[in-house]
Amino acid sequence: MTLLIILLCVFGAVALMVVLGQRFGKPMEVEQQQKYSKILWVVVFIAIVAAIIKQMF
């Protein structure tokens, strides 16, 4: 029963984020997308290396 309540809360929170994102979100400019795409590769690489190091120790 507790698991169903947790899943319902998570589903409700995600649905709320989608509704609010569609209503109040604005499209991203091309320059901002390019900037984030460059930074994202570095962040993903660091996260993968950190996970590998964590598994080694």
Backbone as XML, in Angstrom:
<?xml version="1.0"?>
<chain id="A" units="angstrom">
  <residue number="1" name="MET">
    <atom name="N" x="0.824" y="-1.195" z="0.000"/>
    <atom name="CA" x="0.000" y="0.000" z="0.000"/>
    <atom name="C" x="0.870" y="1.262" z="0.000"/>
  </residue>
  <residue number="2" name="THR">
    <atom name="N" x="1.935" y="1.221" z="0.785"/>
    <atom name="CA" x="2.830" y="2.378" z="0.855"/>
    <atom name="C" x="3.473" y="2.651" z="-0.505"/>
  </residue>
  <residue number="3" name="LEU">
    <atom name="N" x="3.847" y="1.596" z="-1.198"/>
    <atom name="CA" x="4.448" y="1.756" z="-2.517"/>
    <atom name="C" x="3.485" y="2.432" z="-3.482"/>
  </residue>
  <residue number="4" name="LEU">
    <atom name="N" x="2.226" y="2.072" z="-3.441"/>
    <atom name="CA" x="1.240" y="2.704" z="-4.314"/>
    <atom name="C" x="1.084" y="4.189" z="-4.000"/>
  </residue>
  <residue number="5" name="ILE">
    <atom name="N" x="1.121" y="4.544" z="-2.732"/>
    <atom name="CA" x="1.027" y="5.954" z="-2.349"/>
    <atom name="C" x="2.236" y="6.727" z="-2.860"/>
  </residue>
  <residue number="6" name="ILE">
    <atom name="N" x="3.422" y="6.139" z="-2.720"/>
    <atom name="CA" x="4.643" y="6.794" z="-3.199"/>
    <atom name="C" x="4.584" y="6.969" z="-4.716"/>
  </residue>
  <residue number="7" name="LEU">
    <atom name="N" x="4.177" y="5.922" z="-5.441"/>
    <atom name="CA" x="4.072" y="6.010" z="-6.895"/>
    <atom name="C" x="3.049" y="7.056" z="-7.319"/>
  </residue>
  <residue number="8" name="LEU">
    <atom name="N" x="1.944" y="7.136" z="-6.625"/>
    <atom name="CA" x="0.923" y="8.132" z="-6.922"/>
    <atom name="C" x="1.470" y="9.548" z="-6.704"/>
  </residue>
  <residue number="9" name="CYS">
    <atom name="N" x="2.219" y="9.748" z="-5.624"/>
    <atom name="CA" x="2.819" y="11.066" z="-5.363"/>
    <atom name="C" x="3.841" y="11.424" z="-6.441"/>
  </residue>
  <residue number="10" name="VAL">
    <atom name="N" x="4.658" y="10.468" z="-6.844"/>
    <atom name="CA" x="5.653" y="10.727" z="-7.887"/>
    <atom name="C" x="4.954" y="11.046" z="-9.203"/>
  </residue>
  <residue number="11" name="PHE">
    <atom name="N" x="3.936" y="10.274" z="-9.558"/>
    <atom name="CA" x="3.194" y="10.526" z="-10.785"/>
    <atom name="C" x="2.538" y="11.903" z="-10.760"/>
  </residue>
  <residue number="12" name="GLY">
    <atom name="N" x="1.964" y="12.262" z="-9.630"/>
    <atom name="CA" x="1.340" y="13.586" z="-9.498"/>
    <atom name="C" x="2.349" y="14.713" z="-9.631"/>
  </residue>
  <residue number="13" name="ALA">
    <atom name="N" x="3.535" y="14.540" z="-9.040"/>
    <atom name="CA" x="4.568" y="15.570" z="-9.131"/>
    <atom name="C" x="5.062" y="15.723" z="-10.571"/>
  </residue>
  <residue number="14" name="VAL">
    <atom name="N" x="5.250" y="14.623" z="-11.272"/>
    <atom name="CA" x="5.697" y="14.689" z="-12.662"/>
    <atom name="C" x="4.618" y="15.335" z="-13.532"/>
  </residue>
  <residue number="15" name="ALA">
    <atom name="N" x="3.375" y="14.977" z="-13.321"/>
    <atom name="CA" x="2.282" y="15.578" z="-14.088"/>
    <atom name="C" x="2.214" y="17.085" z="-13.829"/>
  </residue>
  <residue number="16" name="LEU">
    <atom name="N" x="2.416" y="17.500" z="-12.592"/>
    <atom name="CA" x="2.410" y="18.920" z="-12.252"/>
    <atom name="C" x="3.561" y="19.648" z="-12.933"/>
  </residue>
  <residue number="17" name="MET">
    <atom name="N" x="4.748" y="19.034" z="-12.960"/>
    <atom name="CA" x="5.894" y="19.651" z="-13.635"/>
    <atom name="C" x="5.630" y="19.805" z="-15.126"/>
  </residue>
  <residue number="18" name="VAL">
    <atom name="N" x="5.019" y="18.815" z="-15.750"/>
    <atom name="CA" x="4.726" y="18.891" z="-17.183"/>
    <atom name="C" x="3.724" y="20.008" z="-17.461"/>
  </residue>
  <residue number="19" name="VAL">
    <atom name="N" x="2.678" y="20.077" z="-16.687"/>
    <atom name="CA" x="1.653" y="21.102" z="-16.902"/>
    <atom name="C" x="2.243" y="22.492" z="-16.698"/>
  </residue>
  <residue number="20" name="LEU">
    <atom name="N" x="2.982" y="22.691" z="-15.629"/>
    <atom name="CA" x="3.565" y="24.007" z="-15.370"/>
    <atom name="C" x="4.643" y="24.354" z="-16.392"/>
  </residue>
  <residue number="21" name="GLY">
    <atom name="N" x="5.403" y="23.347" z="-16.834"/>
    <atom name="CA" x="6.420" y="23.591" z="-17.854"/>
    <atom name="C" x="5.814" y="24.014" z="-19.178"/>
  </residue>
  <residue number="22" name="GLN">
    <atom name="N" x="4.703" y="23.407" z="-19.547"/>
    <atom name="CA" x="4.049" y="23.777" z="-20.798"/>
    <atom name="C" x="3.399" y="25.150" z="-20.701"/>
  </residue>
  <residue number="23" name="ARG">
    <atom name="N" x="2.890" y="25.482" z="-19.550"/>
    <atom name="CA" x="2.176" y="26.748" z="-19.412"/>
    <atom name="C" x="3.136" y="27.931" z="-19.275"/>
  </residue>
  <residue number="24" name="PHE">
    <atom name="N" x="4.181" y="27.798" z="-18.440"/>
    <atom name="CA" x="5.038" y="28.936" z="-18.138"/>
    <atom name="C" x="6.418" y="28.856" z="-18.779"/>
  </residue>
  <residue number="25" name="GLY">
    <atom name="N" x="6.753" y="27.736" z="-19.410"/>
    <atom name="CA" x="8.065" y="27.596" z="-20.036"/>
    <atom name="C" x="8.135" y="28.369" z="-21.345"/>
  </residue>
  <residue number="26" name="LYS">
    <atom name="N" x="9.336" y="28.824" z="-21.668"/>
    <atom name="CA" x="9.519" y="29.519" z="-22.935"/>
    <atom name="C" x="10.583" y="28.788" z="-23.741"/>
  </residue>
  <residue number="27" name="PRO">
    <atom name="N" x="10.504" y="28.845" z="-25.066"/>
    <atom name="CA" x="11.496" y="28.167" z="-25.903"/>
    <atom name="C" x="12.895" y="28.748" z="-25.676"/>
  </residue>
  <residue number="28" name="MET">
    <atom name="N" x="13.900" y="27.891" z="-25.784"/>
    <atom name="CA" x="15.271" y="28.302" z="-25.574"/>
    <atom name="C" x="15.850" y="28.855" z="-26.877"/>
  </residue>
  <residue number="29" name="GLU">
    <atom name="N" x="16.658" y="29.881" z="-26.757"/>
    <atom name="CA" x="17.315" y="30.457" z="-27.929"/>
    <atom name="C" x="18.395" y="29.508" z="-28.442"/>
  </residue>
  <residue number="30" name="VAL">
    <atom name="N" x="18.745" y="29.628" z="-29.718"/>
    <atom name="CA" x="19.731" y="28.735" z="-30.334"/>
    <atom name="C" x="21.094" y="28.886" z="-29.665"/>
  </residue>
  <residue number="31" name="GLU">
    <atom name="N" x="21.491" y="30.116" z="-29.355"/>
    <atom name="CA" x="22.794" y="30.337" z="-28.725"/>
    <atom name="C" x="22.856" y="29.682" z="-27.355"/>
  </residue>
  <residue number="32" name="GLN">
    <atom name="N" x="21.767" y="29.778" z="-26.606"/>
    <atom name="CA" x="21.729" y="29.174" z="-25.268"/>
    <atom name="C" x="21.761" y="27.643" z="-25.372"/>
  </residue>
  <residue number="33" name="GLN">
    <atom name="N" x="21.081" y="27.065" z="-26.359"/>
    <atom name="CA" x="21.120" y="25.628" z="-26.567"/>
    <atom name="C" x="22.530" y="25.162" z="-26.895"/>
  </residue>
  <residue number="34" name="GLN">
    <atom name="N" x="23.232" y="25.900" z="-27.731"/>
    <atom name="CA" x="24.598" y="25.529" z="-28.094"/>
    <atom name="C" x="25.519" y="25.595" z="-26.878"/>
  </residue>
  <residue number="35" name="LYS">
    <atom name="N" x="25.340" y="26.615" z="-26.047"/>
    <atom name="CA" x="26.163" y="26.752" z="-24.852"/>
    <atom name="C" x="25.928" y="25.576" z="-23.902"/>
  </residue>
  <residue number="36" name="TYR">
    <atom name="N" x="24.659" y="25.231" z="-23.689"/>
    <atom name="CA" x="24.344" y="24.121" z="-22.792"/>
    <atom name="C" x="24.814" y="22.785" z="-23.355"/>
  </residue>
  <residue number="37" name="SER">
    <atom name="N" x="24.759" y="22.616" z="-24.664"/>
    <atom name="CA" x="25.183" y="21.340" z="-25.245"/>
    <atom name="C" x="26.691" y="21.136" z="-25.072"/>
  </residue>
  <residue number="38" name="LYS">
    <atom name="N" x="27.459" y="22.205" z="-25.130"/>
    <atom name="CA" x="28.906" y="22.088" z="-24.895"/>
    <atom name="C" x="29.192" y="21.730" z="-23.443"/>
  </residue>
  <residue number="39" name="ILE">
    <atom name="N" x="28.485" y="22.355" z="-22.525"/>
    <atom name="CA" x="28.700" y="22.108" z="-21.092"/>
    <atom name="C" x="28.208" y="20.715" z="-20.708"/>
  </residue>
  <residue number="40" name="LEU">
    <atom name="N" x="27.120" y="20.263" z="-21.327"/>
    <atom name="CA" x="26.517" y="18.978" z="-20.975"/>
    <atom name="C" x="27.459" y="17.811" z="-21.228"/>
  </residue>
  <residue number="41" name="TRP">
    <atom name="N" x="28.226" y="17.852" z="-22.330"/>
    <atom name="CA" x="29.178" y="16.774" z="-22.609"/>
    <atom name="C" x="30.192" y="16.651" z="-21.486"/>
  </residue>
  <residue number="42" name="VAL">
    <atom name="N" x="30.687" y="17.772" z="-20.981"/>
    <atom name="CA" x="31.676" y="17.755" z="-19.899"/>
    <atom name="C" x="31.056" y="17.198" z="-18.621"/>
  </residue>
  <residue number="43" name="VAL">
    <atom name="N" x="29.836" y="17.618" z="-18.305"/>
    <atom name="CA" x="29.174" y="17.155" z="-17.083"/>
    <atom name="C" x="28.914" y="15.654" z="-17.144"/>
  </residue>
  <residue number="44" name="VAL">
    <atom name="N" x="28.460" y="15.150" z="-18.284"/>
    <atom name="CA" x="28.198" y="13.715" z="-18.436"/>
    <atom name="C" x="29.498" y="12.922" z="-18.303"/>
  </residue>
  <residue number="45" name="PHE">
    <atom name="N" x="30.565" y="13.406" z="-18.931"/>
    <atom name="CA" x="31.860" y="12.726" z="-18.844"/>
    <atom name="C" x="32.348" y="12.665" z="-17.397"/>
  </residue>
  <residue number="46" name="ILE">
    <atom name="N" x="32.240" y="13.772" z="-16.676"/>
    <atom name="CA" x="32.666" y="13.800" z="-15.271"/>
    <atom name="C" x="31.816" y="12.844" z="-14.435"/>
  </residue>
  <residue number="47" name="ALA">
    <atom name="N" x="30.518" y="12.787" z="-14.688"/>
    <atom name="CA" x="29.642" y="11.891" z="-13.933"/>
    <atom name="C" x="29.989" y="10.428" z="-14.198"/>
  </residue>
  <residue number="48" name="ILE">
    <atom name="N" x="30.300" y="10.089" z="-15.444"/>
    <atom name="CA" x="30.668" y="8.706" z="-15.776"/>
    <atom name="C" x="31.984" y="8.336" z="-15.111"/>
  </residue>
  <residue number="49" name="VAL">
    <atom name="N" x="32.970" y="9.210" z="-15.173"/>
    <atom name="CA" x="34.264" y="8.938" z="-14.536"/>
    <atom name="C" x="34.097" y="8.812" z="-13.027"/>
  </residue>
  <residue number="50" name="ALA">
    <atom name="N" x="33.286" y="9.670" z="-12.431"/>
    <atom name="CA" x="33.049" y="9.587" z="-10.983"/>
    <atom name="C" x="32.369" y="8.265" z="-10.609"/>
  </residue>
  <residue number="51" name="ALA">
    <atom name="N" x="31.430" y="7.813" z="-11.423"/>
    <atom name="CA" x="30.756" y="6.543" z="-11.142"/>
    <atom name="C" x="31.728" y="5.368" z="-11.262"/>
  </residue>
  <residue number="52" name="ILE">
    <atom name="N" x="32.608" y="5.425" z="-12.245"/>
    <atom name="CA" x="33.595" y="4.349" z="-12.408"/>
    <atom name="C" x="34.549" y="4.318" z="-11.221"/>
  </residue>
  <residue number="53" name="ILE">
    <atom name="N" x="34.996" y="5.501" z="-10.802"/>
    <atom name="CA" x="35.916" y="5.562" z="-9.650"/>
    <atom name="C" x="35.209" y="5.090" z="-8.386"/>
  </residue>
  <residue number="54" name="LYS">
    <atom name="N" x="33.942" y="5.453" z="-8.220"/>
    <atom name="CA" x="33.184" y="5.008" z="-7.040"/>
    <atom name="C" x="33.045" y="3.491" z="-7.021"/>
  </residue>
  <residue number="55" name="GLN">
    <atom name="N" x="32.847" y="2.861" z="-8.176"/>
    <atom name="CA" x="32.700" y="1.411" z="-8.234"/>
    <atom name="C" x="34.027" y="0.698" z="-7.980"/>
  </residue>
  <residue number="56" name="MET">
    <atom name="N" x="35.131" y="1.364" z="-8.300"/>
    <atom name="CA" x="36.432" y="0.737" z="-8.087"/>
    <atom name="C" x="36.782" y="0.641" z="-6.603"/>
  </residue>
  <residue number="57" name="PHE">
    <atom name="N" x="36.303" y="1.576" z="-5.792"/>
    <atom name="CA" x="36.654" y="1.580" z="-4.365"/>
    <atom name="C" x="35.534" y="1.205" z="-3.495"/>
  </residue>
</chain>
